[in-house]
Amino acid sequence: MRRSFSRAVLTIGIIVLTLAVAIAVGVYVLLNKADPLVDAEGCVVKTPKGELDLDIEQARIAATIAAVGERRRLPEQAIVIAYATAIQESKMYNVSYGDRDSLGVFQQRPSQGWGKKKQIMDPVYSANRFFAALVKVKNYQKLPVAEAAQAVQRSAAGYAYGPHENNARILAAAFTGRVPRAVHCTFPLKETPAAARAEEAQRDLTRALGAVSVPSTRRGWLIATWSVAHAQQYGLRRVAFDGITWSAEGWKNGGKAGSTRVELS
């Protein structure tokens, strides 16, 4: 009687275990067929010089600064100086407050002639104003980063820009497109996502960058990186360039995108 009972229990256990394994395998297959459900929100920047985590807003601003610098045909060192300044002044957020009447990414003051409040709160405008002032600094490319930034900002604590130089160089290498596929952003994917607004994204990119053309691989990666940083804003699920495609899973080799155009969907 005991032996018969033990066999029954063992049989039931095997059946339960078999069902559990079958269910687990089925769930795994279904998840791999579908788009991944991403709960995290943020961006990771990876270059040979280091890795940084950014909020999506910070990534958007970093991408905008790089695009404006590219439009003005400025060297990477100018972008580094801008990033070091933005990190110190606002942690690279577009803040509507600051010391006295300071505003925006670079904490520019309307009372000091930087523009009206509404203008300064526009990252494209504020980046343009920063670079316009920077290029007037004699030999700014050869100056220490902190000294060049201070020549523009005239801060009470000008020495504070220097410690951000390393992070600024990591960001510049990624967002200028010099290091390909260096930025990956994730955000929650809606069960029924809205249609991608690729044309709107290109219009806004054009405002910062100028013509959205790809005369070089580096510029192509700048555009692709800008698009990834703004993917959540415009409902983009795919960004493809030069045979490589970004999605919620990251950058992967494959796809039909060539090296003369960045494709958004």
C-alpha positions, 0 to 999 in steps of 0.5 A: 500500500505504501509502495503504491502511494509512493509511486502515485506521488512520484508520478504526479510530481513528474507530471507537474515538473514536465508541465512547468518546464513546458510552460517555461519554454513556451513563455521564453519562445513567446517573449523572444518572438515579441518586442522586449518589454522594457521597464527601465528608462535612461541611456548608456554611453560607452566609448573606449574612454569610459561609460556614463549613465544619462537620463533621457533628457540629458541625452537629448540635450547632449545630442542637441549640443553636438548637432549645433556644434556640427552645424557651426563646423566646430572642432570636438574640443568646442563640444567638450568645453560646452559639455563641461560647462553644461554639466557644471551649470545644470547637470545638463538639464534645461532648468527654469531657475538658477542663481539670480536670473540664470536659466537653462542648460548653460545658466545664461542670464537675460539681464546679461544680454544672453537673450529672453527667457523663452529663448534661453530655455530653448537648448538649440538657441542657448547652445548657439549662444554659448558657441558664439561666445566661445569662438571669440575666446582667443586660442580657446582650443589650446586653453585648459577646458576650465579656463575656456569655459570660464572665459565664456561664463565668467562664473564666481567658481570658474575652477569648477568646470575642470573636474568634468573634463573626462566625462565631457570627452566621453560624451563628445566622442559619442554624440559627435559620431566619432565613436559609432553605436556608442549611445543606447537608450531604453524606455517603457514600450507601450502595448500599442505604440503610436506611429513613429513621427520620423518626419517631425524628428527630422524637422527638429534635427534640421533646426539644430544641425542644418541639412540632414545629409550624410557626407561622412560616416561620422556625421551619419553616426551623429544623426543616428545618435541624435535619433536614438536620444530622441526616440522616446519623444518621437515614438521611434522603434528603430534607427538604422545606419551603415548596416547596423540597427538600434532597437530596444534591445540595443545596436545589432548588425544587420538591416538594409540601411546604407551609409548615405542615409539614417533610416527612422521607423 
